[in-house]
């Protein structure tokens, strides 16, 4: 998949206001950690995550996505009436129905002609949303589109802690629920546009994807529970990432030494280190957000890209690789020229 006339016109992120440290979660879990003979700093030592963010308990995903969208639209400098499609990609939802996209569309006051719907594909959904909007722009179905995402991990983390403490939990059950404690909260939004209408935009060149759905049962999540085969997921994730990277090298002409920045889906220190080694990436070209913000699901890649820009790591003309893996398993890699 290659695009010739699609650019990023605006990008923004929002962080949850409450910084929750791994130490705080470990203190709450201390009776269970002692019971299974784990080290007191088990979350931080195994993941490298020092903290994550929470929203207030009554803040909904649509509110988070709306905040990010307002910022991204201002950043793009366009009128809302010009947006032809809005896609929400969040795992978190206000309701089973209506869609989060419908709620954000209404919050923003977008036109009745602006298409809106949700796309769900675990942590890969934001990249999928970019692809869908990019295809519509390339086919001249719309001139501008926006992808949004709002994530709140507070409920699932607090519910999981309470459930584990109140049940006869053993080491196996603790490990199955462990990935829940890596989850963070935040939001992101990206405005995409026809390049000929936004010459100062940042070209979105396209991407590649690979599926490995034989691993569809390695990570399964509900509103209040997420169970993961962590070791199996790591091994399978690295394997599909390697295949996707090889495809990107063939079809997009990638050479790792020629790419200027790698924006990874942020999961943990172990995942990042092993992926970096396997793909032969330069660790200095990877901006890490997981130590302070944890795994923010589909919002992780756009949040990391936005924060890398704020930090001054990405300059005009830089080739930026966006690389993500989602439960299922699916993997996608895309390129943007800043």
N, C-alpha and C positions, 0 to 999 in steps of 0.2 A: 504494500500500500504506500503510494507516494502522492504527495500533494504538490501542486505548483502555484496555488493562489490562495493559501491559507496562512494567516499570521495570528499570533497572540497580540491582542490589542490592550488587554488589561489583566492584572493579576493582583489578588489580595488574600490575606489570611487573617484570622482572628484566633486568639488564645483564650482558653478558659481562665477565669480570674483567680482561681484558688490553686496554689501550688501544694500538691500532696506528695510528700517524700516517700521513698520506699521504706525508710526507717519507720515512718508512721504506720504503714500497712503491716510491716513485720512485727511491730509492737502489738497491734490488734490480733495478729495471728500467733503470737508467741506461745500460747498453750498448746496449739496444734504443732507448731514447729518443734517444740520441746518433745512432744509425744512421739514424733517420727524420727527424732534424733538429728534434726537439721541444724545447720549453723544459723545463728541469730540474724545474720545479714543475707539470708538466702536469696531474696529477690534481687537486691542490688549486685551481689557477687556473681550470680549466674547470668544476669541480663545486661549489666552495665547501666541500667536505668536508675538514675538518682532520684528523679521526680517525674510527675505527670500533672496535668491540669484537670480540674473539675469545674463544671458550671454549677450555679445554684440549682437546687433540686427541681425547681419549677420551670427551668429554661428548656424549651423544646428545640429539636433539631432544625425545624423550619425557621426559628428565630435566629439561630446561629448561622444558617446558610444565607438568610436575608442580610444579616450584618456584613458578611463577607461579600455578598453580591453588590451591595450598595457601594462598598469601597472599590471593588473591581470596575464597576461601571464609571465611577468618578475617575479612576485611574485611566480608563480608556478614553474618557472625554467625549462620550457619545450620548445622544438622547436615548432614553429607554424605549421610545417608540420605534427605534430602528432594530431592536432585537427581535429576531424571527423565531427563535427556539430557545427554551430553557430546559436543561436536563439536570435533575438532581440524582446524585450517585451515592448518597449516604447509606450506610448500614442501619443507622439509627432512624427511627420513624416516630412521628407524633401519634399516628393512628395506623391501623391496617388499611383503612381508606378514609378520606381521600389521600392521594399521593402527596408526598412532601413537596414535589414540584408545583402542584396546584396551589398549595399554601404559600410558597415563596412567590409564585407568579402574582397572586393576589396581594401579598404584602408589598411587592415592588410596584404594583399598579401597571403591569405590562399590558400591552394591547390585546384585544380579543383575538387578533390574528396570530399572536405568538403561540406556537405549539409548546406544550409542556407535558413532561412525563418523567417518571423515575426509571433509572437503569440500575439493576442490582447485579453485581458480580464480585462480592466480597471486597477485598482490598484493591482490586484491579479496576473497579468501576469508573473512577475518575478518568483514567486513560481511555477506557471504552467510550465514555462520554465525549472526550476530545475527538476521538475517531469518528463518531457519529456526526457531530457538528461539522467537523472538517469535511466529511463526505458531502454533506448537504450544501456547504459553502462552495465546494469544488464543482458541484452540479448546478450551481446558481439557483438552488431552491430558497436559500436565505442569504442575506448579506452579512448579518451578524448573529452570533449565538452565544449563550453563556452556559457554562457547566458550574454547578454549585454542590457543596457538600457541608453538612453539619453533623458533628459527632459528639456524643456525650457518654462517657464511660462510667459516670458516677453510680448509676443504678446497678449495673451488672457487677461492678467491683464490690460495692457495699453488700449487695444481696449474696454474692458468692462467699464473702467473708462470714456473714451471719450463718449461712447454710452449713458451711464446713465446721464452724465452731459448735453448732447445735446438733451435728450428726456424729455417728461413730466413724469419723473419717480416718482412713489409714494413709500410708505413704503413696500407694497407687492412686487413690482418689485425689490426693493433694497434687500430685504430678499432673494428673489429667486436667485439673482446673488451673494449673499454674500460669498458663499464658494469659489468663484473664487479668492478672496483676501487672501485666505490661501495658495495658490499654490506657490511652490518654484521651484528651478531649480537645477539640478545636474545629475550625471551619475554614473553608477556602472557596474561592470562586475565580473563574477565568473567562474573560471575554475573548472570543475568536472572531476574526473578521476576514473579508476578502482582502487580499494583500493590495490589490489595485485601489481599494478604497482607504487603506490604512498603510501608506508607504513607510511610515515610521514604526510600523509593527515589527514583530519578531517572527520570521518564517518558521512555520511548523511543517517540516518536510515529510512527515509520515512515520510509519513504523511497521513492526512485525509482531506476530503473536504465535504461541504454541499452546496446545492443550494436552493435559495428561490426566484425564478424568478417571483413570484407574485408581487415582489417589483421592477420590472424592470424599472418602470417609475419615481422612486423617484429622480434619478440623471441622467441628460442627457446633454452630452457635444458635442460641435462642436469646430472647430478650433478657433473660435473667441468668443465663448459664452458657459457658463455652468450654467444650472439652476437646483437648488436642493431644495427639500422639506427637509430642515435641521432637523426639529424635527421628521418628519416621518422616515427619514433615520437613525437617531440616535436610535430610538426605534427598528426599524426592524434590524439594524445592531447588536445591543446588543442581540436580540433574536437569530439570526443565529449564533452569536459568542458563545452563551451559548450551543447551540446544537452541534456545532463543537467541543467545548472543551470537552463535555461529550463523544463524539465519540472518541476523542483522548485518554481520560482516559480509555475507554473500549478497544480500539484496539492497542494503543501504550503503555498502562500501565502507563499513566501519573498520578502523584500525584503532585499538585502544589508545595508542600513543598520540593519535591525531585529535582525539576528543578532549575538550578542555575541562569539562565538569561532568561528574556522574551523580545524578539525583536519584538516590535509591529509595525504595519503600523501606522506611525505618522500622526495624523490628527489635533488634538487640545487638549487643557487642559481638556475640559469637556468630550470628547470622551475617553481620556486615564483614567481619574479618574473614570468614570462610568464603564468602562470595567474592570478596576482593582478591583473595589468593587464587581461587579457582579460575576466574576470568582474566587474571593478570592485569588488574586495574591498578593505577597509581593511587595509593591511599591518600595522598595529598590533594587529590582532585575530588574527594568525597566529603561533602559537608554533613556533619552528623548532628541530627536533632534529637535522636532517641534518648541521650543521657538526661535531657531536661524535660522532654515532652512525651516520651514513650512511643507506643505504636498507635497512631491516630487513624488507623484504617485507611479507607480510600482517600482521606484528606492528607495523608502523610506526604505523598509526592508533591502536590502543589504547595503545601505548607513549607516543605524543605526548599523548594525552588524559590518561593517568595522570601524566605529567611536568608537564603544564600545571596539573593540580590540585595537585600538590605545590608548584609555584611560586606558588600562590595567585592564578592568573589567572582562575579560574572560580569564580563566587559563586553562592549559592542563587538560583534563578530565572532564571539565564542560559540563553539559547537557544544551543545548541552545534550547529554543522553538522559532520558527518563526511563527508569527500569523498575518494573513492579511484578509481584507475584501475588495471586489471590487464591484463597481456599478453593479447592475444586479438582485438580489444580489448573490454573491458567497463568500464563506469563506473557507480558507484553513489554516491548522496548521501542522507544520513539526518539526522534531527534528534533531539536529546536535550535535555530541559529539566532543568537541574541544580537 
